[in-house]
Amino acid sequence: PVTAPEGIGRVSVLLAGHNEADSIEKAVLSLKQQSFTNVEIICVSDGSTDATFEIMKRLQRQGLVDKVAGCQIRGGKASALNLAARLATGDVFVVLDCDCSLERHSLAAILEPLADPDVGGVSASVLVRNGEASLVASLQAIEYLAGMTLGKAQLDLFGQLTMISGAFGAFRRSAWQRVSGMDPGPGEDLDISLRLRLAGYKLAFAHRAVAYTDVPVTLFNLLRQRNRWERDSLWLRF
């Protein structure tokens, strides 16, 4: 089995989502195939109105998930992740979107930068899984690889990384607790990344930690997504 850097034992993977009945089981099965095995999986249903919570409870009964919680009212991804973190016992919190799947060694790879005790969070490579669905999705596949992934690698070289993707990222438990976890509201991943840097922690990029996600396949949905991203980013930086 793959071992973690010194001082890191168990890893807690936090899966929080709203109406993820079609994807949550795939994400869990992807985690169970990881080469790093000292992992607990914690699932939180954020006010889902579909079968998400029932599927999570079934996965727990099958021994595939360690802890499950369900919120009747939707509080947002940040508050759901904070709840998952309160249930977690690991030295590292790995945040993963419910619609993502991982390559086999991704968990092991995202832990490597934490060998440096000054690193509080680690970002990963998030690539497009449905790039053949449309021209819009194909262009995003190029953007995710050439723009986002290579861009983060370059920023990491100069110690200027400011963003840990909420789709797949790792946080040292002590760093998470020092900045009081996620701040409920928009842009929770950029927010906690900036607060970690302000608290004196370094952020690192693990290019070999790869997650695959589905992107919008129509121009209308893409514009909605990017408008939300840019609005949140502008607000948080101010």
Buried (B, 14 or more C-beta within 10 A) or exposed (E): EBEBBEEBEBBBBBBBBBBBBEBBBBBBEBBEEBEBEBBBBBBBBBBBEEBBBEBBBBBBEEEBBBBBBBBEEBBBBBBBBBBBBEBBEBBBBBBBBBBBBBBBBBBBBBBBBBEEEEBBBBBBBBBBBBBEBBEBBBBBBEBBBEEBBEBBBEBBEEEEBBBBBBBBBBBBBEBBEBBEBBBBEBBBBBBBBBBBBEEEBBBBBBBEBBBBBBBBBEEEEBEEEEEEEEEBBEEBEE
